[in-house]
Amino acid sequence: MHDSTVLSSLTFLLMAAALGTGCSPGHPDDEIEATGATDATANGTPPPEIQAWMDRLTVEHAYDPETGFIVAKETVALPSILTEGPDLDDVVRRAGEDGRLVIAFATADRCAPCQQYKRDALNDARVIARLGDPRLLVTHVEVDRAPEMATTHLGSAAIPMTYALRDGRPVATLRGQRSADELLEWLDQQLDS
């Protein structure tokens, strides 16, 4: 690969990851420019927006000044409904056969906001019960291990993200780390649509 191609690919991945890993508060109306993370990294200190985000995390984490990422120092286990179920390829195929709505969670082990999302929302008993709704097929994709699968079916490897898919295509997204209540509300909206 040429150096310019590698640099372009890395730049794209860093920008996508910065937006998806919790370098922003995770809500669509509170985005921070992806380049903001690199402006304050000369001294290794996170920009104020990222520091404010880090202050809200309860999972062990650190700031990586080279990438601007909030890096997880622990990995939170997913509930069995997500670990023991089929992968994204299989879920999309199955949904095509029976018309169910697919809910896909995209995270990465390296991402501290992803780990917080797992702890706060994905392991919440109410969320687990809702994910068991027979109208749903649920899955998880670890984007660092299956980037092609994420890009093929979700159109992105941004993290943390939650997707609703119908007929194999994303029809709704929930960006960023969310509370159990926010996720439940979003799931209800998808089931009602």
N, C-alpha and C positions, 0 to 999 in steps of 0.2 A: 504494500500500500504506500502511496506517496505521502510525504509529510503533511502536505496541505489537506489531503483527504482525511488523514488521521486527526489533524487539528480541527477541521470542520466537524467531524463526527463527535469528537470529545466536547467541543463547544456546545453542540446541540444537546448532547446527553447531559452536560452540566446544567444548562439552562432549564431543560425539562425537569431534571431532578431537583434543582433549586426551587422551582415553583411547586413541585409535588411533594417534596420531603418535609414540608413544614417550615421552610424558610419564609413562608408567608403564614398568616394565621389560619389559612386553610379555608377561608370563606371567600366566595367569588368577588365580593365587594371590598375585600381587604388585601388585594394582591400587592406584592412588593416586586419591583423590577428585579429580574434575575441577576442583573449586573450589580445591584446594590450590595450583594454579599461580597463581591471582590473589592469594593472600594475601601472597606475598613479592615481588610485582612493584612495589610502591611505590618501592623504591629501585633497580629494574632488575636485581636479583640473583635468579637462579633459586632456588626452594626446594631444600633439600639433596637430596631424592629425585631431582629433575630434574637437578641438578648432577652427582650420581653417575652418572646415565644418560648425560649429556653427556660425562663423562670416559671412557666406554667407546667412544664413537664415534670412528672414524678418518676418516670423511668430513668435509669442511669444513662447519662449522655455526655457528649463533649462536642465542642465546636471544632471543626476542621478548617483552619484558615486557608488552606490551599484550595479547597473546593467550595467553601461557604456552606457546607452541609452541617446539619445537626446529626451527629453520628450516635447510634445506639451503642451502649456498652452492655446491654442485656437484651435477650430475645424473649418475648412473651409468647407462650404457647397459644395456638389457636384452639377453639373448641372442636370437639370430635366431628361435629356436623360439617366442618370445613376440611379437616385433615383426613377424614376417612371417606369422603365422597369422591366422585370422579373429577378429573382435571377439566380445565376449560374447554379443550377440544371435544371431550366426550359430552360435557354438559350441553354445549352448543348443538351437537349432533342430536342428542336426546330431545332437546327442546324443539328441534325441527320436526321430530316425529310426533310429539304430543302437544305442541303449542304452548307449553308452559313458559312462564317468564323466568329468565336467567338473572340471578343476582351474582355478580362477580366482584370480589374484593381483591384489589391490587396493592400489595405491600412489598417491602424489602426488609431483610434482617438488619441491614445497615442503618435503616431510617428510624430515628428516635420517635418522631411523631407517629410512624406506623405502629411502633411497639405500644405507644400510649393509646392509640385507637383500639388495638387488640385488647389492652387491659381494661379500658373504660367502656367500650361499646360492644366489641365482638364477643367478649366473654360474659356479658350481662345476660342473666337468665331470661329476661323478657325478650331480648333480641334473639337468643338461641331458639326460644319457643316460636317466635315469629318466622324465623328462617325455616322451621319445620313445616310451614304451611304447604299443603299438597299442591297448591297452584304455583309453587316456586321450585326451581332447581338452583342450588347454591354451590358456589365454588370459590376457591382462592387461587390466586396466581402470585408466586414469588417472582417478581419481574427480573431480578438479577439471575435467576436460574432458568427462566423461560421467557426471555425478551421477545423472541419471535412469536410465541403464542400470544403474548399480551398485545403486541403490535397488530398481529393478524386479526384478532377478534375484537380488541378494544380500541384499536387505532392509536394507541399510546402506551408508553411504559411509565407514565406519571404515577407518583405515589405520595401519600396514600389516596386512593381513589376507590369509589364504589360505583359500579355500573349496573344498569338494568338493560337487558338485551331482549329483543323480540325478533324472531326470524333471523337470528344470527347477527343482528346489528344493534349497536348501542342506541337506546332511545332516551336515556336519562343518565345523568351522572351526579354524584355527590362528591364534591371535591374536599379533600383534606381530612384531617382528624376531626371526628365529631363525637358528641356525647351519645349515650344510648338513646336518650329521648329524641335527639335530632335524627338519628338513624331510624328509629321506629316510626317517626312521623313521615320520613321520606319513603320507607318501605310501604306504609299504608297508602301513600299517594300513588305509588307504582301499582299496588294491587287494585286500587280503585279506578285506575285509568284504562 
